[in-house]
Amino acid sequence: FRNEVSSSSQHGRAWLRTELTTYTKCGDIGKALLRIKEIKELDMNNNGNGNGNGNGNEQSDERTHPSAEAGLKHVLLHNSDNAVYEAALGEYELQLAYMVVAHIQRDPGEYLAQLQEFAVIQNEHVRQAAIDKHLGRFDRAVENLYAASFDDALDLAVSKDLLKHLLKLVDRDIECGDGGNGGNDLAARRSVVVKALGEHLSTKGKYEDAAIAFVAAGDLDLALRSYRLAGAWRPAMTLAARLGKDDGFVKDLARRMSDDLEQFQPLEAALLNLDYLNDVPNAVRLYAQGGEWREALRLATLTSEADANMDILVSVASASAASLLQGFLEDKDRIQKYWARLRDLREKRVAMEVLEGDRDASIIAAMDEDAFVDTASVATDMSMYSMLTDATNATGTSTSTFASFTSTVGGRRKHKQRKKKNKIRRGSPEEEDQLANHVLGLLPTANVCEQTGQLAEFLVYIGHEDDAVKLQASLKALIDEATMASDDIAHSPPPGCRMVLPYAVREGIFNEAGPAVLLKVDRGVGQVAEVSLQRRVEAGKATMASTGWKWELLRK
């Protein structure tokens, strides 16, 4: 339409208001204003003063040949003053913005003061950047500043988290072979941006990402520092070697990173002690703390200090066995406690659901007394309209929609997904779901099972077979209790963990087969655990069963 109108010099002008509306309705007020500017310039070229077409019939002109002012008034009539003003600014057209201000209904004082601030800026790109910042278009402001001043563009990119955008601009110039502003070295400029990006990532705690940026920028010292803060000791030690750091620096770095990693990543700390500090006893201790008893025992016997290393292992093994044994017993008690409470809640809920089912049945019977006898006839012999009309006549209550059915029949609506909280709130509607999640959360992990197996093996190695039997038996008892509880939860899931058909599917069943069939389907599907719960239970059981469990000699 716009192409046709603009191509007709004789009759197209009469459709100006409609043309402008097509722009504004599509959310492009700026293009509408540019069209008004085009009309204004055309009139000025034809008439010299911008008033009409010189034929003396102004009323006829406004109908068949509307002026730019008439077009602007039309745009202002259907859009807010501020939106039209900012659209004019967005096109970087100060004269057009002045024209808008002259026709708005509000006090133009503040607008004129702002336009004056923009007008005094001599550099076009800086002026456009100032407008972009006023409009919140900071990415475009970075682009305009980059064309005028790299340092200013960098400052804005840092403050508005747009360094990646600025980097794209630099890479574009490098790819095009453009020397850019003032012939500055583009490679050096890129390094500055990448380094600033690394510093920005560091402030956000993304130390490994920052380290990569520093490496790309050529600042290996900052990269080394970031890798150390990230706990990534391998690239940190690699950079230390690349930078030619002396032995004292390397050992100090290894010692500090080992201290940082010891609590949460003892196996990584063990490698540092072994490879860079030559501290075998400490490495043996850390391997044991990490549950790698076989590797710890192997290392302990490699040196001439085997006896001292074995003393370390025995001490760690005693503490670890006591801690694991206590933890297994406590977790078993928790499972028994939570499971018992879960069964009690389930019994009460089932009793309530029986009462609710009776109520639902009476509602269905009121809607159609034959619904439970021959559900197929509901879909084939009776239209939904007639069934619902009969139900309305029989009960005096309108039940004409699926929505009214789901709001009337209890327990059939999909539960709202609530955030799972760690704390169990006794008596709350979510208590049953929370108990089930806590029980499943107490299932032993594959890592715990493997570490316990290796520790039991070590206890036998040092002559403490009885302790190994107790440890393995306590874990086996926990696994048995957890398996029974998880099977029970999967077989009789709590309300929040049941499978629920999508709303559209349930509505389709309601419309095709009637409420009686939907009620039966809901009851059947509601007895099945949701897929995520089934997978969680099966994964936990597979993990616990993978070990066997465990040493044949220690089974009693």
URLIN-V433814 format. One line per field, one symbol per residue. ss: DSSP state (@ for helix, = for strand, . for the rest). burial: 1 if it has 24 or more other ideal C-beta (glycine too) atoms within 12 Angstrom, else 0. A space follows every 50 residues. Layout:
# URLIN-V433814
ss: ???
burial: ???
This chain:
# URLIN-V433814
ss: .@@@@@@....@@@@@@@@@@@@@@...@@@@@@@@@@@@@@@@@@@... .......@@@@@@@...@@@@@@@@@@@..@@@@@@@@@@...@@@@@@@ @@@.....@@@@@@@@@@@....@@@@@@@@@@@@..@@@@@@@@@@@.@ @@@@@@@@@...@@@@@@@@@@@@@@....@@@..@@@@@@@@@@@@@@@ @@@...@@@@@@@@@@@..@@@@@@@@@@@..@@@@@@@@@@....@@@@ @@@@@@@@@@@....@@@@@@@@@@....@@@@@@@@@@...@@@@@@@@ .....@@@@@@@@@@@@@@@@@@@@@@@@@@@@@@@@@@@@@@@@@@@@@ @@@@@@@@@@@@@@@@@.......@@@@@@...@@@@@@@@@@@@..... .@@@@@@@......................@@@@@@@@@@@....@@@@@ @@@@@@@@@@@...@@@@@@@@@@@@@@@@@@@@@@@@@@@...@@@=.. ..@@@@@@@@@@@.@@@@@@@@@@@...=.@@@@@@@@@@@@@@@..... .@@@..
burial: 00001000000110111011111100001111111111110010000000 01100000000000111111111111001010111111111111111111 11110000001001100100000011111111111011111111111101 01111111010110111011001000000110000100111111111111 11000011111111111011111111111111101110110000000001 00111111111100011111111101101111111111111111111011 00000000110111011001100110010011011001101110110010 00100110011011011100110010011001010011001000000011 01001101111100000000000100000111111111111111100111 11111111111100001111111111111111111111110111111111 10000100111011111111111011001100100110011011001011 100100
